[in-house]
Amino acid sequence: MPRHYLLDGAPCPEGRGALPLDDPGLTLGMAVFETLRTYGRRPFGVDTHLARLGASARFCDIAWDDAIVAAVRSELSTVAAAIPGESKLNVLLTGGGHRIVKGEDLDLSRAGAPVRVATRAWAPSPWLPGRVKHTSRMAWVLAARHAGVDEVIWVAPDGVWTEANRSNVFVVRGGVLRTPPDDGRILQGVTRDAVIAAAHALGMEVREELVPAGPCEELYLCSTLKELAPVVEIDGYPGPGGGPVGAAVLAEFRRQAVVRAGR
């Protein structure tokens, strides 16, 4: 699988670079990141991703300024151009002031593919808002691994679904597309916002509101790489999966994504 790495702007053959062993990104997990993808070989939603990356970096006291923004933009274009087809792009900023940008082949089979989930109780940290996209996610990864599923959907103390460990959540109830609000407990996904825009373009009603855990007509996880993926299993039981609302929204999202990436 073709991969292309840059460390602080310099190429890293075979992904090998010199990151100091005392970098807080390694020793403390003090690092923030973004994952992007291309449509038509053009990175999608760059401005929105960089705005979110900057907000995460500033919250964590990680270096972020106009020079870094310009460098990341240039490096994203460089690594995307090095991949012959559609690509997955990653940007990571460490607490030690280092920057890693990576591009690799995009696994298109993941987009819209069915997923299996489990639900688990989760109380967000009051000192680390859900809006910060950080790399300290070992507990989240292990929760899904131990449950033997693709992802875990977090259930807050008030009994509502918040988000999954890698994705936002969408449900259809009463024919209406619903998703948890940006109330500080979730990461406001770039693809989440684009899916909402696609639904609005179709004239659909979308409600950003608290989503109580429980039965629904359609259930999806939403992310950069999944787009809008139907949940076919939840806590060991059949999930509602996809349906006409999600199918229409996904088709419109993909149409808009190609147009936006080409601008």
C-alpha positions as CSV (number, residue, x, y, z in Angstrom):
1,M,0.0,0.0,0.0
2,P,1.6,3.3,-1.0
3,R,2.3,5.7,1.9
4,H,4.0,9.0,2.0
5,Y,5.2,10.6,5.3
6,L,6.5,14.1,6.1
7,L,8.0,15.0,9.5
8,D,8.3,18.8,10.0
9,G,8.1,19.1,6.3
10,A,10.9,16.6,5.5
11,P,10.2,13.3,3.7
12,C,10.5,10.2,5.8
13,P,11.4,7.2,3.6
14,E,9.5,4.1,4.7
15,G,7.9,6.1,7.4
16,R,11.1,6.4,9.5
17,G,11.8,9.8,11.1
18,A,13.6,11.1,14.2
19,L,11.0,12.2,16.8
20,P,12.7,13.1,20.2
21,L,11.9,10.4,22.8
22,D,11.0,13.0,25.4
23,D,8.3,14.6,23.2
24,P,5.1,15.0,25.3
25,G,3.2,13.5,22.4
26,L,5.0,10.2,23.3
27,T,5.4,10.5,27.0
28,L,2.1,12.0,27.9
29,G,-0.2,11.6,24.9
30,M,-0.1,15.3,24.4
31,A,-0.9,15.5,20.7
32,V,-3.8,16.4,18.5
33,F,-4.7,15.2,15.1
34,E,-7.1,15.3,12.1
35,T,-8.0,12.7,9.5
36,L,-9.0,13.8,6.0
37,R,-9.8,12.1,2.8
38,T,-9.8,13.0,-0.9
39,Y,-12.6,13.1,-3.4
40,G,-11.4,13.3,-7.0
41,R,-7.9,13.2,-5.4
42,R,-8.6,16.6,-3.8
43,P,-8.6,16.9,0.0
44,F,-12.1,17.5,1.3
45,G,-13.0,20.1,3.9
46,V,-9.5,21.3,4.5
47,D,-10.6,24.7,6.0
48,T,-12.9,23.1,8.5
49,H,-10.4,20.4,9.5
50,L,-7.7,22.9,10.0
51,A,-10.0,25.2,12.0
52,R,-10.8,22.2,14.3
53,L,-7.1,21.2,14.5
54,G,-6.2,24.7,15.5
55,A,-8.8,24.8,18.2
56,S,-7.6,21.5,19.6
57,A,-4.0,22.6,19.5
58,R,-4.7,25.9,21.3
59,F,-6.6,24.2,24.0
60,C,-3.7,21.8,24.6
61,D,-1.1,24.6,24.4
62,I,0.4,23.0,21.3
63,A,2.0,25.4,18.8
64,W,-0.3,26.8,16.2
65,D,0.1,29.9,14.0
66,D,-0.2,31.1,10.4
67,A,3.1,29.5,9.4
68,I,2.0,26.1,10.7
69,V,-1.3,26.5,8.9
70,A,0.4,27.3,5.6
71,A,2.9,24.4,6.1
72,V,0.1,21.9,6.8
73,R,-1.9,23.0,3.7
74,S,1.1,22.6,1.5
75,E,2.1,19.2,3.0
76,L,-1.4,17.8,2.6
77,S,-1.3,18.7,-1.1
78,T,2.1,17.1,-1.3
79,V,1.2,13.7,0.3
80,A,-2.1,13.6,-1.6
81,A,-0.3,14.1,-4.9
82,A,2.1,11.2,-4.0
83,I,-0.8,8.7,-3.8
84,P,-2.0,7.5,-7.3
85,G,-5.7,7.2,-6.3
86,E,-8.0,8.4,-3.5
87,S,-6.1,8.9,-0.3
88,K,-6.5,9.0,3.5
89,L,-4.6,11.9,5.0
90,N,-3.5,12.4,8.6
91,V,-2.1,15.4,10.4
92,L,-0.6,15.1,13.9
93,L,0.8,17.9,16.0
94,T,2.8,16.9,19.1
95,G,3.3,18.7,22.4
96,G,7.0,19.0,21.5
97,G,6.2,21.2,18.5
98,H,6.6,18.5,15.8
99,R,4.3,17.9,12.9
100,I,3.6,14.6,11.0
101,V,1.6,14.5,7.8
102,K,0.8,11.2,6.2
103,G,-0.9,10.0,3.1
104,E,-1.9,6.5,2.1
105,D,-4.3,4.6,-0.1
106,L,-7.9,5.1,0.9
107,D,-9.8,1.8,1.6
108,L,-13.0,2.7,-0.2
109,S,-14.7,-0.5,1.1
110,R,-15.1,1.2,4.5
111,A,-17.3,4.0,3.2
112,G,-21.0,3.2,3.9
113,A,-20.1,-0.4,5.0
114,P,-22.2,-2.0,7.8
115,V,-20.8,-1.7,11.3
116,R,-21.2,-3.6,14.6
117,V,-21.4,-1.7,17.9
118,A,-21.7,-2.1,21.6
119,T,-22.9,0.5,24.1
120,R,-20.9,1.5,27.1
121,A,-21.4,4.1,29.9
122,W,-19.1,7.1,29.6
123,A,-18.9,10.3,31.5
124,P,-16.9,12.9,29.5
125,S,-14.1,14.6,31.4
126,P,-15.0,18.2,32.5
127,W,-11.4,19.4,31.9
128,L,-11.1,17.8,28.4
129,P,-14.0,18.8,26.2
130,G,-15.3,16.5,23.5
131,R,-14.5,19.2,20.9
132,V,-10.8,18.5,21.4
133,K,-9.5,15.9,19.0
134,H,-6.6,14.4,21.0
135,T,-4.6,11.2,20.7
136,S,-5.2,10.0,24.3
137,R,-7.7,7.4,23.2
138,M,-6.4,4.1,24.5
139,A,-9.4,3.6,26.7
140,W,-11.7,4.1,23.7
141,V,-9.8,1.7,21.5
142,L,-9.7,-1.0,24.2
143,A,-13.4,-0.7,24.9
144,A,-14.2,-1.6,21.3
145,R,-11.6,-4.3,21.2
146,H,-12.7,-6.0,24.4
147,A,-16.4,-5.8,23.2
148,G,-15.4,-7.5,20.0
149,V,-17.1,-4.8,17.8
150,D,-16.1,-2.2,15.3
151,E,-17.0,0.7,17.6
152,V,-18.5,1.6,20.9
153,I,-21.4,4.1,21.3
154,W,-21.0,6.1,24.5
155,V,-24.1,6.4,26.8
156,A,-23.9,9.5,29.0
157,P,-25.1,9.5,32.7
158,D,-28.4,11.1,31.5
159,G,-29.1,8.1,29.3
160,V,-28.4,9.6,25.9
161,W,-26.2,8.5,23.1
162,T,-23.3,11.0,22.6
163,E,-20.9,9.7,20.0
164,A,-18.9,6.6,19.1
165,N,-15.2,6.2,19.8
166,R,-14.4,7.1,16.2
167,S,-17.7,8.5,14.8
168,N,-20.7,10.7,15.3
169,V,-24.2,9.1,15.7
170,F,-27.3,9.6,13.5
171,V,-30.7,8.0,14.1
172,V,-34.0,8.1,12.3
173,R,-37.0,8.3,14.6
174,G,-40.5,9.2,13.3
175,G,-39.0,9.7,9.9
176,V,-36.8,12.5,11.1
177,L,-33.0,12.5,11.0
178,R,-31.6,13.2,14.5
179,T,-28.1,13.6,15.8
180,P,-26.7,14.6,19.3
181,P,-26.1,18.3,19.7
182,D,-22.7,20.1,19.9
183,D,-23.1,20.5,23.7
184,G,-19.4,20.1,24.6
185,R,-19.6,16.3,25.0
186,I,-19.0,15.4,21.3
187,L,-16.5,16.1,18.6
188,Q,-18.4,18.1,16.0
189,G,-17.5,16.1,13.0
190,V,-16.7,17.6,9.6
191,T,-18.6,14.8,7.9
192,R,-21.4,15.2,10.4
193,D,-21.9,18.8,9.4
194,A,-21.7,17.8,5.7
195,V,-24.3,15.1,6.2
196,I,-26.6,17.6,7.9
197,A,-26.1,20.0,5.0
198,A,-26.9,17.2,2.5
199,A,-30.2,16.4,4.3
200,H,-31.2,20.1,4.3
201,A,-30.5,20.2,0.6
202,L,-33.0,17.4,0.1
203,G,-35.6,19.3,2.2
204,M,-35.4,16.9,5.1
205,E,-36.0,17.8,8.7
206,V,-32.8,17.4,10.8
207,R,-32.9,17.8,14.6
208,E,-29.7,18.4,16.6
209,E,-31.0,17.2,20.0
210,L,-30.4,14.8,22.8
211,V,-30.9,11.3,21.5
212,P,-32.1,8.8,24.2
213,A,-30.6,5.3,23.9
214,G,-33.2,3.0,22.4
215,P,-35.0,1.7,19.4
216,C,-35.0,3.6,16.1
217,E,-35.9,3.1,12.5
218,E,-32.4,3.7,11.1
219,L,-29.0,4.0,13.0
220,Y,-25.7,5.2,11.5
221,L,-22.2,6.0,12.5
222,C,-20.7,8.9,10.6
223,S,-17.0,9.8,10.0
224,T,-14.5,10.9,7.4
225,L,-13.7,7.3,6.3
226,K,-17.1,5.7,7.0
227,E,-19.2,8.5,5.5
228,L,-22.6,7.2,6.7
229,A,-22.4,3.6,7.8
230,P,-25.5,1.6,8.9
231,V,-25.4,-0.1,12.3
232,V,-26.4,-3.8,11.8
233,E,-25.6,-5.1,15.3
234,I,-25.8,-3.4,18.7
235,D,-25.0,-5.1,22.0
236,G,-25.1,-8.5,20.3
237,Y,-28.6,-8.0,18.8
238,P,-29.6,-7.1,15.2
239,G,-29.4,-3.4,14.7
240,P,-31.8,-1.4,12.5
241,G,-29.2,-0.8,9.9
242,G,-29.9,1.6,7.0
243,G,-33.0,2.7,5.2
244,P,-34.4,5.2,2.7
245,V,-33.6,8.3,4.7
246,G,-29.9,7.4,5.1
247,A,-29.6,6.2,1.6
248,A,-30.9,9.4,0.1
249,V,-28.7,11.6,2.4
250,L,-25.6,9.5,1.6
251,A,-26.1,9.9,-2.1
252,E,-26.5,13.7,-1.8
253,F,-23.5,13.9,0.6
254,R,-21.3,12.2,-2.0
255,R,-22.5,14.4,-4.8
256,Q,-21.8,17.5,-2.8
257,A,-18.4,16.2,-1.6
258,V,-17.1,15.8,-5.1
259,V,-18.3,19.3,-5.9
260,R,-16.8,20.9,-2.8
261,A,-13.5,19.1,-3.1
262,G,-13.1,20.4,-6.7
263,R,-13.4,24.0,-5.7
